[in-house]
Amino acid sequence: MEFLGLLVEVLLLALGVYLYLFARGIIKVKDPERRERVESFRQQNATWMRLLGLALAAIMLMNVVLHVSQLFSSTS
């Protein structure tokens, strides 16, 4: 059960990193029609998405580090 919680934390960390990279415009869409809509959405919402992505990634990274350290300390 501990590893399931760690997996969820890692997935949320990846979501935070993805959201931050999307807000910065690093992640691109290949379809030209969707690219225009995505770019418009990104420009309108980049500030809060960047902050949310950074906050989520920072919190989840701290959770993952604490969870891993707890797993190693309880096995010894």
Helices and strands as residue ranges (DSSP letters): H 2-24, H 32-75
